[in-house]
Amino acid sequence: MRVGIIGGGFGLTVQAPIIKTHPKFKVSAVSTMKRHQLPEEFLCGENPPVHYKYWSEMLDKEELDLLFVSSIPIYHFEMVKYALKKGINVVCEKPFTMNSRESKELLRLSKYYNTKVMIDFEWRYLPIRQKMKEIIYNNYIGKIIHFEYHISSSQYQNLQSSKRGWMGEKNKFGGMLGALGTHMIDCLRWLVKDDIEIINGLLHTHVPQGAGELRDADDAFFIHGKMKNNSTFSVQLMSGINHGFGSNLRVYGDKGTITLTNDKQLFWGKINEQLEEIKVQFQRKVPLHLSEEASAYYPAFYPFLEKVYDYIVFNKIDKDLPIIEDGHENQIVIDKIWGI
């Protein structure tokens, strides 16, 4: 399958190296708006990917089966729209679009052009999260009472001393709600299997300036509400602090509780019993040549690629594959948090 990638950051440093390890995919072309240097591994061997400065030129000239849109969010709408009109299937980074009006239009276009769009909520396929979902769906914790997903990361000093660029600009959908909040909201909808009925959200910038920059994008958010089945939820993140305690995902049910810490430790307990750890291992070995960052994504992104391939080639959609409808529903929730 011939793959094109737009983006010199995450697309080039994480997605491209992992895609390259998959025998059913070939990275045929890459577009980086700032003309990033292609990694050495892409220049070695036969037929290295064609490198474009302008993404539209790449889509006009290359015959692609799949496009990864991994640019900054303000360009997602026009890039995905252009690809759909050319009949190119798309995997789009999150946040999917700038608002639900854009995502609704892309949903309409995908149906009109009969072209598939998937959203890169690849963490659904992390083996330990798959196990967590299995326990919840098999009713081992019973009816869900409350979903809680909290992240704290000690980035205060880094925010003071390092430039954030577009990530510090609200009008470019910078900030942590777009970077991680979209993933966390998707996790809520995926695991609880219900629609949000009531939602309240607060976005805040604890470190509004640093490294000569003024920032208005959030470095913290606090979201809570209720699902239609009457369960409640709390989703929050803080990064402008000096001591972080990682990621804690907890789901409370009327028959038990399940917790996931830093995506590494999974505990499950029944009523009146102690929580016990459940060991989960990723069966496929992570290629040694991948960078530390790419290696961290590999256990989730590689199985995600497998399901993307099956969907495009065989029209076989996996129940966990995040498709355009998931991106649109996610965007509706984000709009409510933003007060749009």
C-alpha positions in Angstrom: 0.0 0.0 0.0 1.5 3.3 -1.1 1.5 5.8 1.8 2.0 9.6 1.9 2.8 11.5 5.0 2.2 15.2 5.7 4.2 16.5 8.7 7.8 16.9 9.7 7.3 16.4 13.4 5.3 13.4 14.7 4.7 12.1 11.2 8.3 11.9 10.3 9.8 10.9 13.7 7.2 8.4 14.9 4.7 7.4 12.3 7.0 7.0 9.3 9.6 4.7 11.0 6.9 2.4 12.3 5.0 2.3 9.0 8.3 1.4 7.3 8.5 -1.7 9.5 5.2 -3.0 8.2 5.5 -5.3 5.2 2.1 -4.2 3.7 2.9 -0.5 3.7 5.5 1.6 1.7 6.2 5.2 2.5 6.2 6.6 -1.1 6.2 10.3 -0.4 6.6 12.8 2.4 5.7 16.5 2.6 7.2 18.7 5.2 6.3 22.4 5.1 9.6 23.5 6.5 11.6 21.1 4.4 12.8 19.0 7.2 15.7 16.7 6.4 14.5 13.1 5.9 16.0 10.6 8.4 19.0 8.7 7.1 17.1 5.4 7.2 14.7 6.7 4.5 17.6 7.7 2.2 19.2 4.3 2.3 18.2 1.5 0.0 16.2 1.6 -3.2 13.4 4.0 -4.0 13.5 6.4 -1.0 10.3 8.4 -0.6 9.9 11.5 -2.7 10.2 14.6 -0.6 7.9 17.5 -1.2 7.7 21.0 0.3 4.1 21.6 -0.7 1.6 18.9 0.4 -0.9 19.7 -2.5 1.8 19.1 -5.0 2.4 15.7 -3.4 -1.2 14.8 -3.6 -1.4 16.0 -7.2 1.6 14.1 -8.4 1.7 10.9 -6.4 -0.6 7.9 -6.7 -1.4 7.2 -3.0 -3.6 4.6 -1.3 -3.4 6.2 2.1 -2.4 9.6 3.5 -1.4 10.4 7.0 -2.3 14.0 7.9 0.1 14.9 10.8 0.4 18.6 10.4 -0.8 21.2 12.9 -4.6 21.2 13.5 -5.4 24.4 11.6 -4.5 22.6 8.3 -6.3 19.3 8.9 -9.6 20.4 7.3 -8.2 21.6 4.0 -5.7 18.7 3.7 -8.3 15.9 4.4 -10.8 17.6 2.1 -8.3 17.8 -0.7 -7.4 14.1 -0.3 -11.0 13.0 -0.2 -11.8 14.7 -3.4 -8.9 12.8 -5.0 -10.2 9.5 -3.6 -7.3 9.0 -1.2 -8.0 7.3 2.1 -6.8 9.2 5.2 -5.5 8.7 8.7 -5.8 12.1 10.5 -4.1 13.1 13.6 -6.1 14.6 16.5 -7.6 17.0 17.1 -9.4 16.0 13.9 -10.5 19.6 13.0 -10.9 23.0 14.5 -14.6 22.6 15.2 -17.5 20.2 14.6 -18.7 22.2 11.6 -15.5 21.2 9.8 -15.7 17.6 11.0 -19.3 17.4 9.9 -18.4 18.6 6.4 -15.6 16.0 6.1 -18.0 13.3 7.3 -20.3 14.3 4.5 -17.5 14.4 1.9 -16.2 11.0 3.0 -19.6 9.4 2.3 -20.0 11.3 -1.0 -16.6 10.3 -2.4 -16.8 6.8 -0.7 -13.4 7.3 0.8 -12.3 6.1 4.3 -11.1 8.3 7.0 -9.6 7.1 10.3 -8.5 9.1 13.4 -5.2 8.4 15.0 -6.6 7.3 18.4 -4.1 4.5 18.3 -3.9 4.1 22.1 -7.1 2.0 21.8 -4.8 -0.8 20.6 -2.3 -0.7 23.4 -2.5 -4.3 24.6 -3.0 -3.3 28.3 -5.9 -1.1 27.3 -7.4 -3.9 25.2 -7.3 -6.1 28.3 -8.9 -3.3 30.3 -11.7 -3.0 27.7 -12.2 -6.8 27.7 -12.7 -6.9 31.5 -15.2 -4.0 31.4 -17.1 -5.4 28.4 -17.3 -8.8 29.9 -19.2 -7.2 32.8 -16.5 -8.1 35.4 -16.9 -4.7 37.1 -20.6 -4.6 36.4 -22.6 -1.4 35.6 -20.2 1.6 35.4 -20.7 4.1 38.2 -17.8 6.5 37.5 -15.0 7.0 35.0 -11.9 8.9 36.1 -8.9 9.8 34.0 -6.3 12.1 35.5 -2.8 13.1 34.3 -0.2 15.3 36.0 3.1 16.0 34.3 5.9 18.1 35.8 6.5 20.5 33.0 6.7 23.8 34.9 10.4 24.4 34.4 10.3 23.3 30.8 7.4 25.7 30.1 9.4 28.5 31.7 12.5 27.9 29.7 11.5 26.4 26.3 9.5 27.8 23.4 6.1 26.1 22.6 5.5 27.7 19.2 2.0 27.0 17.8 1.4 24.7 20.8 1.0 27.8 22.9 -1.5 29.4 20.6 -5.2 28.8 21.2 -6.2 29.9 17.7 -4.1 27.2 16.3 -5.6 24.6 18.6 -2.4 24.4 20.6 -2.6 23.3 24.2 -3.1 20.1 26.1 -6.8 19.7 25.4 -5.9 19.1 21.7 -2.7 17.2 22.4 -4.0 14.8 25.1 -7.5 15.7 26.0 -8.8 14.4 22.7 -7.3 11.0 23.4 -8.7 11.0 26.9 -12.2 11.9 25.8 -12.0 9.2 23.1 -11.0 6.7 25.8 -14.1 7.7 27.8 -16.4 7.2 24.9 -14.7 3.9 23.9 -14.6 2.2 27.3 -17.9 3.4 28.7 -19.8 2.9 25.4 -22.3 5.6 26.0 -22.9 9.2 24.9 -22.2 12.2 27.1 -25.4 14.0 28.3 -23.9 16.7 30.5 -20.4 18.2 30.4 -18.6 21.0 32.1 -15.1 22.1 31.4 -12.5 24.6 32.5 -9.4 25.3 30.4 -6.5 27.2 32.2 -3.0 28.4 31.5 -0.9 28.2 34.6 2.3 29.3 32.7 1.2 32.0 30.3 4.7 33.1 29.5 8.1 31.6 29.2 11.2 31.7 26.9 10.0 35.1 25.6 6.6 33.8 24.5 3.1 34.8 25.6 0.7 31.9 25.5 -3.0 31.6 25.7 -3.4 27.8 25.0 -4.3 25.6 27.9 -1.6 23.8 29.9 -4.4 22.4 32.2 -8.0 21.3 31.8 -10.7 20.0 34.2 -13.7 18.3 32.7 -16.6 16.5 34.4 -20.1 15.4 33.6 -22.6 12.6 33.2 -23.3 10.0 30.6 -26.8 9.1 29.4 -26.8 5.9 31.4 -26.3 8.0 34.5 -22.6 7.2 35.1 -20.4 10.2 35.8 -16.9 11.1 34.7 -13.9 13.2 35.6 -11.1 14.0 33.1 -8.3 16.3 34.0 -4.7 17.2 33.1 -2.1 19.5 34.7 1.3 20.1 33.2 2.4 23.5 34.6 3.5 22.0 37.9 6.8 20.9 39.5 5.9 17.4 40.5 3.8 15.1 38.4 2.2 11.8 39.3 1.7 10.3 35.8 -1.4 8.9 34.3 -4.2 7.3 36.4 -7.3 5.8 34.7 -9.9 4.3 37.0 -13.3 2.8 36.2 -15.6 2.1 39.1 -18.5 -0.4 38.7 -21.2 -1.8 40.9 -19.4 -5.2 40.9 -15.8 -4.0 41.1 -13.1 -1.6 40.1 -10.3 -1.6 37.5 -7.3 0.8 37.4 -4.5 1.5 34.9 -1.5 3.4 36.0 0.9 5.0 33.4 -0.4 2.5 30.9 1.9 -0.1 32.6 0.1 -1.5 35.6 -3.4 -2.9 35.5 -5.3 -3.8 38.6 -8.8 -5.3 39.0 -10.8 -6.2 42.0 -14.3 -7.6 42.8 -16.6 -6.4 45.6 -15.0 -6.8 49.0 -11.7 -8.1 47.5 -8.3 -6.5 47.2 -7.2 -5.2 43.8 -4.9 -7.7 42.0 -2.5 -6.9 39.3 -3.1 -8.4 35.8 0.0 -8.9 33.7 -0.2 -8.1 30.0 2.6 -8.5 27.5 3.0 -7.2 24.0 3.6 -10.3 21.9 5.5 -8.6 19.0 9.1 -7.5 19.6 9.8 -3.8 19.2 12.4 -3.3 16.4 15.7 -2.3 18.0 16.5 0.4 15.4 13.5 2.5 16.4 14.0 5.7 18.4 12.9 5.8 22.0 9.9 7.9 21.1 8.8 5.6 18.2 9.4 2.5 20.4 6.9 3.9 22.9 4.2 4.2 20.2 5.0 0.9 18.5 2.8 -1.5 20.7 -0.3 0.6 19.9 0.5 2.0 16.5 1.5 -1.3 14.8 -1.8 -3.1 15.5 -3.6 0.1 14.6 -1.9 -0.1 11.1 -3.1 -3.7 10.8 -6.7 -2.7 11.2 -6.3 0.3 8.9 -5.0 -2.1 6.2 -7.9 -4.5 6.6 -10.4 -1.7 6.5 -9.1 -0.2 3.3 -8.2 -3.4 1.4 -10.9 -5.8 2.6 -13.5 -3.3 3.8 -13.3 -5.1 7.1 -13.8 -2.7 10.0 -12.6 -3.7 13.4 -14.9 -2.8 16.3 -12.2 -0.7 17.9 -11.0 1.1 14.8 -11.5 4.9 15.3 -13.2 6.1 12.1 -14.4 9.5 11.0 -17.7 9.3 13.0 -15.5 9.0 16.2 -13.6 12.0 15.1 -16.8 14.0 14.6 -18.3 13.0 17.9 -15.0 13.8 19.7 -15.1 17.3 18.1 -18.7 17.9 19.3 -17.5 17.3 22.8 -14.5 19.6 22.4 -16.8 22.3 21.1 -18.9 22.1 24.2 -15.8 22.4 26.4 -14.7 25.4 24.4 -18.2 26.9 24.6 -18.6 27.0 20.8 
